[in-house]
Amino acid sequence: MTVDGEFTYPRANLIVSRKGFSVEVRAPSGIRYTERDRVMEIFAEFLATPEPKIALRARDVRSWLEPHMAVEVTDSDRERIIENIRNAFAFKGWVLAVE
């Protein structure tokens, strides 16, 4: 669920939440998810559909980049991250498809 005023769009393809995370769509095939001081690169596919639609596999939400690689991404973390990305995309009218 999104709240009015929760997100900003400071530059192309970057959505920032007041809740402390950001989602950046990076061509040709990725999403950069940032939460506090941790960053994750997630493989994504840009689908050829009338509305902007991006697909990712839940299993690809699996590890933080250095220096946080040792921090485990639990199933509840994965669900939270996917929901955050879904809400950020909805703010822009984009659709997230999760496999």
N, C-alpha and C positions, 0 to 999 in steps of 0.2 A: 504494500500500500504506500502510495506517495503522498506527501504533504505539500500543499502549495508553498513555494518559497524554499523547499528543501534543496533544490538543485540550481546550479548556475552553469553557464556554457561560455567560459571565458575565451575560448578560441575553438577553431574548427576541430571537431572530433574529440573534444575533451569535455567531459561532464563531471562536475565537482559537487559533492554532497556536503551539506552542513554536518552530517553525521560522521565525517572523518574519512571518507573514502573517495576515490576518483576512478573513472573509467575512461580510457582513451582507446579509440578505435584506430588501429595502425595498419596501414596497407603494407603489403598486399594481403596478409592473412593472420591478423592477430589482434588481441585485446590486451592492453596493459592495465592491470588492476592494481591500485595502490591503496593501502590501508595503514594509516599512521606512517611508520617508517619502513614498512614492508612493501615489496613490489613483486608482482607475479605476471609472467607472460603466459597468455593462454592462446593456443591455436584456435582460430575461428575461420569459418567459411562465409563469404559474402554471397548470398543467394540471389539469383536473377528472378526477382519477383516485383510486382508493381509497387508494393510498399517496401521501405528499407528493412531487410530481414537478414539477420546474421545468426549462424548456427555454431554451436560449440558442443563438445562432448563433455559430460560431467566428469569423466575420468581424466580429462586434460587439466582440470583444476586440481593440481596435485602438489606443487612445491613453490616456495618463495625463492626469490633470487638471493644471491649473496648480499649481505652477510647472515641472512636468516634461513639458509637452506636446511639447517638442523631442526628448525621449528616444524613440527608435524602439522599437516593439514588434515584435520579430522573430518568425518562425515558431516558433522554439524557446521564446521567452518565452511566446507564445500557448499552446503545448502545456503548458508548466509551469503557467501560470495556470489553465488548464482542469482539469488534473490536481489541482491544489491545491483548487480549488472542489469537484471530484468527491469527494475524500477528506474534506473538511470536511463535505459533505452526508452522506456515508456514516456519519460519526460520529453524526449525528442520526437516521439511518434514512431520510433523504431520498434521492431519485433525481435525478440530473442527466442530462437528455437534451440532446445536442449535435447541432446540425444543421450 
